[in-house]
Structures are given as structure tokens and as C-alpha cells.
Amino acid sequence: MVVKPFSQKINPEEAFNLQNSQYMERLYMQVTVPAGQTNIGQVAVSNLGHFFCMFVTGTFSTIGSPAAGPIVDTGISYLSGQLIDGAGQRKLFNDRIPLDLWLSPGRRKDAASTTVLADPVSNSLFYPIPLEYLFTANSTIILDVVNTSDEPNSLEVCFHGIRVISQMAQAGRNTNNQMRRMGNNQNRG
């Protein structure tokens, strides 16, 4: 099937109105968890508007030192996480879930390993995992992570979704756009 890019008429006013009320956004979080401990990762959902998460992606390290030997990338998932909506502390999972069960591309090699060339190959497949949830404006996305390794491990998570701009922020944007248009019209005349 051939898609014709100009087969639909685009109404610029409608497109700008929609763009001024919602747009794609990604929220990024990075966490390092000390050996045998827990750590909290957070990313703020600003007062600009609500954030409707649609997918989540992420990577994590799998560093350990078996039998007090050298630091190696074992390929074992030591990190488990509980995702929490900071507005009301609602837990989105019933318990901490190993990161390899809900993050893609998942495990990655880590330069902290002393045997990096011999370490297992990291996951290179990329499947954004569906996670549909509406986080309110001025809230926080929280990830409570535990590390069962005897070495520190880190992770990165990206929440992919749509920013739904609040009425107040939208009114401010519309005022700014009107001021810009007025200025452009005066410059033309």
C-alpha cells in the first residue's frame, strides 16, 4: 500500500491548537544502587501538565564479584524495582519486579567489569514495553530499586508518553502566540 503524504488536507489552526494542548515527551531517570542496598530514583512531572505514559524502555548493569573474586559482568539481573506514582504513593506493581522482566533493551555491558571482553553479550533487541498510566501534573514518578549484588549497579529508564498541557499553561501559551502574531503583523505593515 502506498501512502500519499499530501492525501489529507492539513488545517494549520487545528494542528497548532492540538500541538499547544498535547505533544510527545520523554522523561528520563538514572539511578545507581549501592551493593546490597536500595535506592530511590525519581523524575518530576512538572506543573506544565499531566503526563500520559505509553511505553517504558531502559537498561541496567549486572555487575557482581562471585566468591569475592574479580568484578565481572555476570549477566544475572540483581536489580528489582517497584514503580510508584508519587501523587498518593500508589504502587503500580504488587511487589518489586526484576528489571529484566519489564525493561528493554535490558541488560547492558558495564565498563566496571574487569573481564569486559569475556562477559556475556548484552541484549541488543529493543522492544518498548507498554505501560499506560496517567501521572498528574506536579507529581513524581518514583522507582524503588533493590540491588542484591555485592557490587554497585546502575540503571536508566525512559518513560515515553504524551504531555497533556494544563488549561492555565495552555492559556499562557495561547496569549504568547497571539502576542507573537500581533508582532509579526506589525512588522509586515
Biotite code that builds the C-alpha atoms (Angstrom):
import biotite.structure as struc

atoms = struc.array([
    struc.Atom([0.000, 0.000, 0.000], chain_id="A", res_id=1, res_name="MET", atom_name="CA", element="C"),
    struc.Atom([1.373, 3.383, -0.990], chain_id="A", res_id=2, res_name="VAL", atom_name="CA", element="C"),
    struc.Atom([0.845, 6.214, 1.460], chain_id="A", res_id=3, res_name="VAL", atom_name="CA", element="C"),
    struc.Atom([0.354, 9.600, -0.112], chain_id="A", res_id=4, res_name="LYS", atom_name="CA", element="C"),
    struc.Atom([1.705, 12.263, 2.251], chain_id="A", res_id=5, res_name="PRO", atom_name="CA", element="C"),
    struc.Atom([-0.487, 15.009, 0.786], chain_id="A", res_id=6, res_name="PHE", atom_name="CA", element="C"),
    struc.Atom([-3.679, 12.967, 0.537], chain_id="A", res_id=7, res_name="SER", atom_name="CA", element="C"),
    struc.Atom([-5.149, 14.754, 3.556], chain_id="A", res_id=8, res_name="GLN", atom_name="CA", element="C"),
    struc.Atom([-5.678, 18.463, 3.876], chain_id="A", res_id=9, res_name="LYS", atom_name="CA", element="C"),
    struc.Atom([-3.993, 19.820, 6.983], chain_id="A", res_id=10, res_name="ILE", atom_name="CA", element="C"),
    struc.Atom([-5.713, 22.636, 8.818], chain_id="A", res_id=11, res_name="ASN", atom_name="CA", element="C"),
    struc.Atom([-2.812, 24.572, 10.395], chain_id="A", res_id=12, res_name="PRO", atom_name="CA", element="C"),
    struc.Atom([-5.020, 26.243, 13.027], chain_id="A", res_id=13, res_name="GLU", atom_name="CA", element="C"),
    struc.Atom([-6.350, 22.875, 14.252], chain_id="A", res_id=14, res_name="GLU", atom_name="CA", element="C"),
    struc.Atom([-2.865, 21.367, 14.164], chain_id="A", res_id=15, res_name="ALA", atom_name="CA", element="C"),
    struc.Atom([-1.401, 24.232, 16.230], chain_id="A", res_id=16, res_name="PHE", atom_name="CA", element="C"),
    struc.Atom([-4.288, 24.068, 18.711], chain_id="A", res_id=17, res_name="ASN", atom_name="CA", element="C"),
    struc.Atom([-3.682, 20.351, 19.192], chain_id="A", res_id=18, res_name="LEU", atom_name="CA", element="C"),
    struc.Atom([0.074, 20.878, 19.421], chain_id="A", res_id=19, res_name="GLN", atom_name="CA", element="C"),
    struc.Atom([-0.445, 23.595, 22.046], chain_id="A", res_id=20, res_name="ASN", atom_name="CA", element="C"),
    struc.Atom([-2.514, 21.225, 24.196], chain_id="A", res_id=21, res_name="SER", atom_name="CA", element="C"),
    struc.Atom([-0.500, 17.989, 23.925], chain_id="A", res_id=22, res_name="GLN", atom_name="CA", element="C"),
    struc.Atom([2.745, 16.664, 22.488], chain_id="A", res_id=23, res_name="TYR", atom_name="CA", element="C"),
    struc.Atom([5.117, 13.676, 22.713], chain_id="A", res_id=24, res_name="MET", atom_name="CA", element="C"),
    struc.Atom([7.600, 13.783, 25.570], chain_id="A", res_id=25, res_name="GLU", atom_name="CA", element="C"),
    struc.Atom([10.129, 11.506, 27.222], chain_id="A", res_id=26, res_name="ARG", atom_name="CA", element="C"),
    struc.Atom([11.039, 11.589, 30.909], chain_id="A", res_id=27, res_name="LEU", atom_name="CA", element="C"),
    struc.Atom([14.454, 10.144, 31.815], chain_id="A", res_id=28, res_name="TYR", atom_name="CA", element="C"),
    struc.Atom([15.674, 8.696, 35.107], chain_id="A", res_id=29, res_name="MET", atom_name="CA", element="C"),
    struc.Atom([19.131, 7.398, 36.086], chain_id="A", res_id=30, res_name="GLN", atom_name="CA", element="C"),
    struc.Atom([19.838, 5.547, 39.345], chain_id="A", res_id=31, res_name="VAL", atom_name="CA", element="C"),
    struc.Atom([22.932, 3.927, 40.865], chain_id="A", res_id=32, res_name="THR", atom_name="CA", element="C"),
    struc.Atom([22.184, 1.397, 43.603], chain_id="A", res_id=33, res_name="VAL", atom_name="CA", element="C"),
    struc.Atom([24.975, 0.595, 46.098], chain_id="A", res_id=34, res_name="PRO", atom_name="CA", element="C"),
    struc.Atom([25.882, -3.033, 46.751], chain_id="A", res_id=35, res_name="ALA", atom_name="CA", element="C"),
    struc.Atom([23.252, -4.884, 48.781], chain_id="A", res_id=36, res_name="GLY", atom_name="CA", element="C"),
    struc.Atom([21.121, -1.769, 49.299], chain_id="A", res_id=37, res_name="GLN", atom_name="CA", element="C"),
    struc.Atom([18.085, 0.058, 47.949], chain_id="A", res_id=38, res_name="THR", atom_name="CA", element="C"),
    struc.Atom([17.873, 3.425, 46.260], chain_id="A", res_id=39, res_name="ASN", atom_name="CA", element="C"),
    struc.Atom([15.056, 5.634, 45.041], chain_id="A", res_id=40, res_name="ILE", atom_name="CA", element="C"),
    struc.Atom([15.036, 7.069, 41.541], chain_id="A", res_id=41, res_name="GLY", atom_name="CA", element="C"),
    struc.Atom([12.702, 9.955, 40.764], chain_id="A", res_id=42, res_name="GLN", atom_name="CA", element="C"),
    struc.Atom([11.654, 12.055, 37.810], chain_id="A", res_id=43, res_name="VAL", atom_name="CA", element="C"),
    struc.Atom([9.372, 15.061, 38.204], chain_id="A", res_id=44, res_name="ALA", atom_name="CA", element="C"),
    struc.Atom([6.212, 15.574, 36.207], chain_id="A", res_id=45, res_name="VAL", atom_name="CA", element="C"),
    struc.Atom([6.284, 19.372, 36.008], chain_id="A", res_id=46, res_name="SER", atom_name="CA", element="C"),
    struc.Atom([3.429, 21.788, 36.559], chain_id="A", res_id=47, res_name="ASN", atom_name="CA", element="C"),
    struc.Atom([3.196, 22.234, 32.786], chain_id="A", res_id=48, res_name="LEU", atom_name="CA", element="C"),
    struc.Atom([0.603, 19.455, 32.658], chain_id="A", res_id=49, res_name="GLY", atom_name="CA", element="C"),
    struc.Atom([-0.208, 15.796, 33.132], chain_id="A", res_id=50, res_name="HIS", atom_name="CA", element="C"),
    struc.Atom([1.987, 13.072, 31.603], chain_id="A", res_id=51, res_name="PHE", atom_name="CA", element="C"),
    struc.Atom([0.302, 10.082, 29.972], chain_id="A", res_id=52, res_name="PHE", atom_name="CA", element="C"),
    struc.Atom([2.949, 7.348, 29.875], chain_id="A", res_id=53, res_name="CYS", atom_name="CA", element="C"),
    struc.Atom([2.520, 4.928, 26.988], chain_id="A", res_id=54, res_name="MET", atom_name="CA", element="C"),
    struc.Atom([5.774, 2.930, 26.935], chain_id="A", res_id=55, res_name="PHE", atom_name="CA", element="C"),
    struc.Atom([8.860, 2.384, 29.056], chain_id="A", res_id=56, res_name="VAL", atom_name="CA", element="C"),
    struc.Atom([12.393, 1.464, 27.958], chain_id="A", res_id=57, res_name="THR", atom_name="CA", element="C"),
    struc.Atom([15.556, 1.034, 29.960], chain_id="A", res_id=58, res_name="GLY", atom_name="CA", element="C"),
    struc.Atom([18.925, -0.566, 30.545], chain_id="A", res_id=59, res_name="THR", atom_name="CA", element="C"),
    struc.Atom([20.732, -1.840, 33.629], chain_id="A", res_id=60, res_name="PHE", atom_name="CA", element="C"),
    struc.Atom([24.094, -3.293, 34.622], chain_id="A", res_id=61, res_name="SER", atom_name="CA", element="C"),
    struc.Atom([24.703, -6.776, 36.045], chain_id="A", res_id=62, res_name="THR", atom_name="CA", element="C"),
    struc.Atom([27.986, -6.354, 37.924], chain_id="A", res_id=63, res_name="ILE", atom_name="CA", element="C"),
    struc.Atom([28.984, -8.824, 40.645], chain_id="A", res_id=64, res_name="GLY", atom_name="CA", element="C"),
    struc.Atom([32.066, -10.351, 42.245], chain_id="A", res_id=65, res_name="SER", atom_name="CA", element="C"),
    struc.Atom([31.331, -14.058, 42.737], chain_id="A", res_id=66, res_name="PRO", atom_name="CA", element="C"),
    struc.Atom([33.165, -15.653, 45.677], chain_id="A", res_id=67, res_name="ALA", atom_name="CA", element="C"),
    struc.Atom([34.971, -12.370, 46.390], chain_id="A", res_id=68, res_name="ALA", atom_name="CA", element="C"),
    struc.Atom([36.783, -12.705, 43.086], chain_id="A", res_id=69, res_name="GLY", atom_name="CA", element="C"),
    struc.Atom([37.251, -10.087, 40.385], chain_id="A", res_id=70, res_name="PRO", atom_name="CA", element="C"),
    struc.Atom([34.447, -7.710, 39.453], chain_id="A", res_id=71, res_name="ILE", atom_name="CA", element="C"),
    struc.Atom([32.670, -9.249, 36.458], chain_id="A", res_id=72, res_name="VAL", atom_name="CA", element="C"),
    struc.Atom([29.524, -8.736, 34.443], chain_id="A", res_id=73, res_name="ASP", atom_name="CA", element="C"),
    struc.Atom([27.721, -11.947, 35.365], chain_id="A", res_id=74, res_name="THR", atom_name="CA", element="C"),
    struc.Atom([24.634, -11.409, 33.213], chain_id="A", res_id=75, res_name="GLY", atom_name="CA", element="C"),
    struc.Atom([22.472, -12.050, 36.291], chain_id="A", res_id=76, res_name="ILE", atom_name="CA", element="C"),
    struc.Atom([19.766, -9.471, 36.990], chain_id="A", res_id=77, res_name="SER", atom_name="CA", element="C"),
    struc.Atom([20.491, -8.227, 40.526], chain_id="A", res_id=78, res_name="TYR", atom_name="CA", element="C"),
    struc.Atom([18.128, -5.250, 40.343], chain_id="A", res_id=79, res_name="LEU", atom_name="CA", element="C"),
    struc.Atom([14.413, -5.359, 41.138], chain_id="A", res_id=80, res_name="SER", atom_name="CA", element="C"),
    struc.Atom([12.135, -2.338, 41.137], chain_id="A", res_id=81, res_name="GLY", atom_name="CA", element="C"),
    struc.Atom([8.754, -1.095, 42.353], chain_id="A", res_id=82, res_name="GLN", atom_name="CA", element="C"),
    struc.Atom([7.224, 1.677, 40.249], chain_id="A", res_id=83, res_name="LEU", atom_name="CA", element="C"),
    struc.Atom([5.263, 4.217, 42.309], chain_id="A", res_id=84, res_name="ILE", atom_name="CA", element="C"),
    struc.Atom([3.015, 7.148, 41.393], chain_id="A", res_id=85, res_name="ASP", atom_name="CA", element="C"),
    struc.Atom([4.289, 9.896, 43.696], chain_id="A", res_id=86, res_name="GLY", atom_name="CA", element="C"),
    struc.Atom([0.854, 11.551, 43.855], chain_id="A", res_id=87, res_name="ALA", atom_name="CA", element="C"),
    struc.Atom([-0.625, 9.428, 46.633], chain_id="A", res_id=88, res_name="GLY", atom_name="CA", element="C"),
    struc.Atom([2.213, 6.860, 46.718], chain_id="A", res_id=89, res_name="GLN", atom_name="CA", element="C"),
    struc.Atom([0.231, 4.369, 44.618], chain_id="A", res_id=90, res_name="ARG", atom_name="CA", element="C"),
    struc.Atom([2.302, 1.270, 43.837], chain_id="A", res_id=91, res_name="LYS", atom_name="CA", element="C"),
    struc.Atom([1.943, 0.242, 40.197], chain_id="A", res_id=92, res_name="LEU", atom_name="CA", element="C"),
    struc.Atom([3.320, -3.284, 40.757], chain_id="A", res_id=93, res_name="PHE", atom_name="CA", element="C"),
    struc.Atom([2.280, -5.665, 43.531], chain_id="A", res_id=94, res_name="ASN", atom_name="CA", element="C"),
    struc.Atom([5.944, -6.142, 44.521], chain_id="A", res_id=95, res_name="ASP", atom_name="CA", element="C"),
    struc.Atom([9.440, -5.350, 43.290], chain_id="A", res_id=96, res_name="ARG", atom_name="CA", element="C"),
    struc.Atom([9.890, -6.948, 39.869], chain_id="A", res_id=97, res_name="ILE", atom_name="CA", element="C"),
    struc.Atom([13.287, -7.933, 38.395], chain_id="A", res_id=98, res_name="PRO", atom_name="CA", element="C"),
    struc.Atom([14.234, -5.302, 35.819], chain_id="A", res_id=99, res_name="LEU", atom_name="CA", element="C"),
    struc.Atom([14.909, -7.899, 33.136], chain_id="A", res_id=100, res_name="ASP", atom_name="CA", element="C"),
    struc.Atom([11.169, -8.697, 33.136], chain_id="A", res_id=101, res_name="LEU", atom_name="CA", element="C"),
    struc.Atom([9.997, -5.163, 32.289], chain_id="A", res_id=102, res_name="TRP", atom_name="CA", element="C"),
    struc.Atom([12.837, -3.117, 30.786], chain_id="A", res_id=103, res_name="LEU", atom_name="CA", element="C"),
    struc.Atom([14.014, -3.304, 27.188], chain_id="A", res_id=104, res_name="SER", atom_name="CA", element="C"),
    struc.Atom([16.632, -3.399, 25.765], chain_id="A", res_id=105, res_name="PRO", atom_name="CA", element="C"),
    struc.Atom([17.558, -4.525, 29.299], chain_id="A", res_id=106, res_name="GLY", atom_name="CA", element="C"),
    struc.Atom([20.971, -5.732, 30.401], chain_id="A", res_id=107, res_name="ARG", atom_name="CA", element="C"),
    struc.Atom([23.980, -3.838, 29.104], chain_id="A", res_id=108, res_name="ARG", atom_name="CA", element="C"),
    struc.Atom([27.711, -4.369, 29.468], chain_id="A", res_id=109, res_name="LYS", atom_name="CA", element="C"),
    struc.Atom([29.442, -2.239, 32.068], chain_id="A", res_id=110, res_name="ASP", atom_name="CA", element="C"),
    struc.Atom([32.972, -0.824, 31.916], chain_id="A", res_id=111, res_name="ALA", atom_name="CA", element="C"),
    struc.Atom([33.395, -1.567, 35.654], chain_id="A", res_id=112, res_name="ALA", atom_name="CA", element="C"),
    struc.Atom([33.868, -5.242, 34.786], chain_id="A", res_id=113, res_name="SER", atom_name="CA", element="C"),
    struc.Atom([37.478, -6.479, 34.874], chain_id="A", res_id=114, res_name="THR", atom_name="CA", element="C"),
    struc.Atom([36.672, -9.108, 32.218], chain_id="A", res_id=115, res_name="THR", atom_name="CA", element="C"),
    struc.Atom([34.619, -6.983, 29.817], chain_id="A", res_id=116, res_name="VAL", atom_name="CA", element="C"),
    struc.Atom([35.753, -8.869, 26.683], chain_id="A", res_id=117, res_name="LEU", atom_name="CA", element="C"),
    struc.Atom([34.751, -12.258, 28.113], chain_id="A", res_id=118, res_name="ALA", atom_name="CA", element="C"),
    struc.Atom([31.451, -11.065, 29.638], chain_id="A", res_id=119, res_name="ASP", atom_name="CA", element="C"),
    struc.Atom([28.142, -12.329, 28.211], chain_id="A", res_id=120, res_name="PRO", atom_name="CA", element="C"),
    struc.Atom([26.762, -10.378, 25.275], chain_id="A", res_id=121, res_name="VAL", atom_name="CA", element="C"),
    struc.Atom([24.272, -7.683, 26.295], chain_id="A", res_id=122, res_name="SER", atom_name="CA", element="C"),
    struc.Atom([20.725, -7.586, 24.982], chain_id="A", res_id=123, res_name="ASN", atom_name="CA", element="C"),
    struc.Atom([20.513, -5.663, 21.711], chain_id="A", res_id=124, res_name="SER", atom_name="CA", element="C"),
    struc.Atom([16.816, -6.190, 20.934], chain_id="A", res_id=125, res_name="LEU", atom_name="CA", element="C"),
    struc.Atom([14.693, -3.133, 21.533], chain_id="A", res_id=126, res_name="PHE", atom_name="CA", element="C"),
    struc.Atom([11.030, -3.569, 22.421], chain_id="A", res_id=127, res_name="TYR", atom_name="CA", element="C"),
    struc.Atom([9.332, -0.602, 24.125], chain_id="A", res_id=128, res_name="PRO", atom_name="CA", element="C"),
    struc.Atom([7.199, -2.162, 26.866], chain_id="A", res_id=129, res_name="ILE", atom_name="CA", element="C"),
    struc.Atom([3.606, -0.868, 27.111], chain_id="A", res_id=130, res_name="PRO", atom_name="CA", element="C"),
    struc.Atom([2.923, 0.968, 30.378], chain_id="A", res_id=131, res_name="LEU", atom_name="CA", element="C"),
    struc.Atom([-0.188, 3.099, 30.067], chain_id="A", res_id=132, res_name="GLU", atom_name="CA", element="C"),
    struc.Atom([-0.677, 5.334, 33.082], chain_id="A", res_id=133, res_name="TYR", atom_name="CA", element="C"),
    struc.Atom([-1.615, 8.991, 33.603], chain_id="A", res_id=134, res_name="LEU", atom_name="CA", element="C"),
    struc.Atom([0.703, 10.822, 36.030], chain_id="A", res_id=135, res_name="PHE", atom_name="CA", element="C"),
    struc.Atom([-0.732, 14.108, 37.284], chain_id="A", res_id=136, res_name="THR", atom_name="CA", element="C"),
    struc.Atom([0.997, 17.467, 36.922], chain_id="A", res_id=137, res_name="ALA", atom_name="CA", element="C"),
    struc.Atom([3.310, 18.356, 39.845], chain_id="A", res_id=138, res_name="ASN", atom_name="CA", element="C"),
    struc.Atom([3.741, 14.697, 40.783], chain_id="A", res_id=139, res_name="SER", atom_name="CA", element="C"),
    struc.Atom([6.764, 12.419, 40.736], chain_id="A", res_id=140, res_name="THR", atom_name="CA", element="C"),
    struc.Atom([7.438, 9.068, 39.095], chain_id="A", res_id=141, res_name="ILE", atom_name="CA", element="C"),
    struc.Atom([9.309, 7.000, 41.682], chain_id="A", res_id=142, res_name="ILE", atom_name="CA", element="C"),
    struc.Atom([11.305, 3.803, 41.178], chain_id="A", res_id=143, res_name="LEU", atom_name="CA", element="C"),
    struc.Atom([12.262, 1.977, 44.390], chain_id="A", res_id=144, res_name="ASP", atom_name="CA", element="C"),
    struc.Atom([15.142, -0.348, 43.422], chain_id="A", res_id=145, res_name="VAL", atom_name="CA", element="C"),
    struc.Atom([16.948, -3.045, 45.412], chain_id="A", res_id=146, res_name="VAL", atom_name="CA", element="C"),
    struc.Atom([20.369, -4.427, 44.439], chain_id="A", res_id=147, res_name="ASN", atom_name="CA", element="C"),
    struc.Atom([21.148, -7.991, 45.611], chain_id="A", res_id=148, res_name="THR", atom_name="CA", element="C"),
    struc.Atom([24.692, -7.901, 44.192], chain_id="A", res_id=149, res_name="SER", atom_name="CA", element="C"),
    struc.Atom([27.853, -7.368, 46.203], chain_id="A", res_id=150, res_name="ASP", atom_name="CA", element="C"),
    struc.Atom([28.799, -4.616, 43.736], chain_id="A", res_id=151, res_name="GLU", atom_name="CA", element="C"),
    struc.Atom([27.019, -1.344, 42.798], chain_id="A", res_id=152, res_name="PRO", atom_name="CA", element="C"),
    struc.Atom([24.749, -1.483, 39.743], chain_id="A", res_id=153, res_name="ASN", atom_name="CA", element="C"),
    struc.Atom([23.057, 1.258, 37.751], chain_id="A", res_id=154, res_name="SER", atom_name="CA", element="C"),
    struc.Atom([20.026, 1.672, 35.539], chain_id="A", res_id=155, res_name="LEU", atom_name="CA", element="C"),
    struc.Atom([18.467, 4.141, 33.135], chain_id="A", res_id=156, res_name="GLU", atom_name="CA", element="C"),
    struc.Atom([14.731, 4.331, 32.448], chain_id="A", res_id=157, res_name="VAL", atom_name="CA", element="C"),
    struc.Atom([12.913, 6.392, 29.841], chain_id="A", res_id=158, res_name="CYS", atom_name="CA", element="C"),
    struc.Atom([9.167, 6.951, 30.070], chain_id="A", res_id=159, res_name="PHE", atom_name="CA", element="C"),
    struc.Atom([7.680, 7.673, 26.616], chain_id="A", res_id=160, res_name="HIS", atom_name="CA", element="C"),
    struc.Atom([4.331, 9.419, 26.515], chain_id="A", res_id=161, res_name="GLY", atom_name="CA", element="C"),
    struc.Atom([2.189, 12.445, 25.849], chain_id="A", res_id=162, res_name="ILE", atom_name="CA", element="C"),
    struc.Atom([2.321, 15.698, 27.781], chain_id="A", res_id=163, res_name="ARG", atom_name="CA", element="C"),
    struc.Atom([-1.233, 16.958, 28.259], chain_id="A", res_id=164, res_name="VAL", atom_name="CA", element="C"),
    struc.Atom([-0.846, 20.656, 28.944], chain_id="A", res_id=165, res_name="ILE", atom_name="CA", element="C"),
    struc.Atom([-2.931, 22.141, 31.745], chain_id="A", res_id=166, res_name="SER", atom_name="CA", element="C"),
    struc.Atom([-5.553, 24.797, 30.981], chain_id="A", res_id=167, res_name="GLN", atom_name="CA", element="C"),
    struc.Atom([-3.542, 27.522, 32.744], chain_id="A", res_id=168, res_name="MET", atom_name="CA", element="C"),
    struc.Atom([-0.323, 26.706, 30.882], chain_id="A", res_id=169, res_name="ALA", atom_name="CA", element="C"),
    struc.Atom([-2.270, 26.430, 27.637], chain_id="A", res_id=170, res_name="GLN", atom_name="CA", element="C"),
    struc.Atom([-3.846, 29.867, 28.214], chain_id="A", res_id=171, res_name="ALA", atom_name="CA", element="C"),
    struc.Atom([-0.360, 31.325, 28.729], chain_id="A", res_id=172, res_name="GLY", atom_name="CA", element="C"),
    struc.Atom([0.886, 29.713, 25.515], chain_id="A", res_id=173, res_name="ARG", atom_name="CA", element="C"),
    struc.Atom([-2.123, 30.983, 23.559], chain_id="A", res_id=174, res_name="ASN", atom_name="CA", element="C"),
    struc.Atom([-1.502, 34.529, 24.876], chain_id="A", res_id=175, res_name="THR", atom_name="CA", element="C"),
    struc.Atom([2.172, 34.296, 23.859], chain_id="A", res_id=176, res_name="ASN", atom_name="CA", element="C"),
    struc.Atom([1.198, 33.021, 20.397], chain_id="A", res_id=177, res_name="ASN", atom_name="CA", element="C"),
    struc.Atom([-1.294, 35.880, 19.951], chain_id="A", res_id=178, res_name="GLN", atom_name="CA", element="C"),
    struc.Atom([1.365, 38.416, 21.004], chain_id="A", res_id=179, res_name="MET", atom_name="CA", element="C"),
    struc.Atom([3.805, 36.882, 18.519], chain_id="A", res_id=180, res_name="ARG", atom_name="CA", element="C"),
    struc.Atom([1.238, 37.037, 15.717], chain_id="A", res_id=181, res_name="ARG", atom_name="CA", element="C"),
    struc.Atom([0.472, 40.687, 16.529], chain_id="A", res_id=182, res_name="MET", atom_name="CA", element="C"),
    struc.Atom([4.180, 41.495, 16.420], chain_id="A", res_id=183, res_name="GLY", atom_name="CA", element="C"),
    struc.Atom([4.581, 39.697, 13.085], chain_id="A", res_id=184, res_name="ASN", atom_name="CA", element="C"),
    struc.Atom([1.599, 41.577, 11.627], chain_id="A", res_id=185, res_name="ASN", atom_name="CA", element="C"),
    struc.Atom([3.041, 44.954, 12.745], chain_id="A", res_id=186, res_name="GLN", atom_name="CA", element="C"),
    struc.Atom([6.392, 44.131, 11.194], chain_id="A", res_id=187, res_name="ASN", atom_name="CA", element="C"),
    struc.Atom([4.706, 43.388, 7.876], chain_id="A", res_id=188, res_name="ARG", atom_name="CA", element="C"),
    struc.Atom([2.724, 46.670, 7.847], chain_id="A", res_id=189, res_name="GLY", atom_name="CA", element="C"),
])
